[in-house]
Amino acid sequence: MQGVHGRRRSGQGDAFWQFRPFLTGDAAARIDWRQSAKSDRLFIRETEWEAAQTVAVWRDASPSMAWRSGLATVEKRARAELLLLALAALLLRGGERVRLLGAERRSFAGRGALVPLAEALGRVAPPPEDAAIPRHARVVLIGDFLDPLAETSRVVAALAARPVRGHLLQVLDPAEESLPYAGRIRFEGVEGAEHALLPRVEGVRALYAERLAAHRDGLKAICAAAGWGFALHHTDQPPEAALLALHQALAPG
């Protein structure tokens, strides 16, 4: 089964790639007589190489993802898993191979593989590391990526060194973006962080926005250094646009 994404080079496939001059040793049956009739040279019609590609996917399952504010209807983890499975469905339907990053040491292929892939996703919550990922595979990481930038940089650099190209999708609740609270608020840590009691939240909103923007700029810089893509999705927005962007990001440049 061939993948839907061409490989940007000549080879076996159905899509037209290019015409090139006839060379000694080429089979006469490969000559495109219609194109050749336009000049005094013979031309070969080449198609674009199509082959199944491995796409490794991962979603953050840490406690911070199991949260939502009153501004959204779904938790971040639920949206991340929806996007992962929807993307996997498109890839499997197109003939690509899908691998759960850091989980079972196998790839899923074929339209019937979506159910076992979903079941495997529910059993494990591994870190985004996999020493057995094929070279030149593609990677999609989905999470809130609110960890220190050094940790994200380590993971991305390790994957890019294999080498693989990837895409990072940051999923945030709208309240994490705007900090829409006022007055005396107690913020409770969900991953070992200390609780914080702020007597007047609106007084720190500008500083919060500045630090969040700086953190996101850091994520973009990490991705740019590795040749990866970056995108942002809020859980109060429809998932279709994020899914389309992910699918297009996996297409050859």
Protein Blocks (a to p, Z undefined) as FASTA:
>chain_A
ZZfbdghiacddfbdfbdcdddehiafklpcfklmmmpcbdcdddddddddddddddddf
bfklmgcdfkbcbdfklmmmmmmmmmmmmmmmnopacddehiacdddedjklmmmmmmmm
mmpccdfddfkbcehiacddddeklacfklmmmmmmmmmmmpccddddddddfklmnopa
ghjdddddfehpacdddfblmlmmmmmmmmmmmmmmmmmmmmmmnopacddddfkbcfkl
mmmmmmmmmpcZZ
